Amino acid sequence: MSKSAEKTYARLRVASNLRKAREAAGLSQEDLAIKAGFHRTYVSQIERAVNNATIDNICRLAEFLGVDVHELFIDPHQQ
């Protein structure tokens, strides 16, 4: 797998897992964004794998979702 494909795959993992965790928490993108101090479009961009979120921001989102950050990096097809 090329380096760019690996990066894209990592974004897709975070995107899928973030969406699942957010929905499991019963939060809209806007609700999560407000709690974590982000703009709604930022959360949307992460969930669509458009934005390359920093690890600090991913940790912040995990904290407000009540999940361990490693859960956002797990292969969603192996859960």
N, C-alpha and C positions, 0 to 999 in steps of 0.2 A: 504494500500500500504506500503510495507517495505521501510525502509530508503534508501537502495541501489536503489530500483526501483524509488523512488522520485528523487534521484540524477540523475539517467539516464534520467528520464522524463524531468527534468529541462534542461539538456544538449540538449535533442532533441528539446525542445522549442526554445532555443537560436539558435541552428543549423539551424532549419527551417526558423526562422524569420530573422536571419542574411543573409542567402542565398537570401531570397525574397527581403530584403532591398538593398542588394548589386546589385542584378540584376535590381531592379527598378531604382537604381542610374546609371545603365549602366556601372558598373565597373567589371573588372575581379577580381579574387582572388588576382592576382599579383598587379593590380592597387591599390586595397584597402590596401594590405599589405604595399606597398611602401609609400602610403600616411600616414598610421598610424604608420609606423616605425617598422613593423614586417616582418618576413620572409613569403613568400607565403605559405610554407607548414604549418605554424602555423594557418593561416586563413583556409586552407583546413581541418586541423585537427579539428578545432572548428566547421566547417560546417558539418563534418561527425560525430560529437559528440564523437570524440576520445580523445580530449584534454579537461581538466577541466580548462577553462579560468578563470582568476581572474576577480573580479568585476571591478577592475581598467581597465583591458584590454577590457572588454566588453563595458565599458563607453567610452573608447578611440575609439573603432570601431564605436559605435553609433554616436559619435561626427563627425567623418569623413564621415559617411553616411548621416548625416543631419537628424537623427531621435532621438527622445527622448529615452533614455535607456529603459524605461518601455515597449516600443514597442517590444523589443527583448525578453521579458519575457511573453508576452500575449500568451494564448493558440491558436496555429495556426488554430485549428479546429473551433474556435468560432469567427473568424474574418469575 
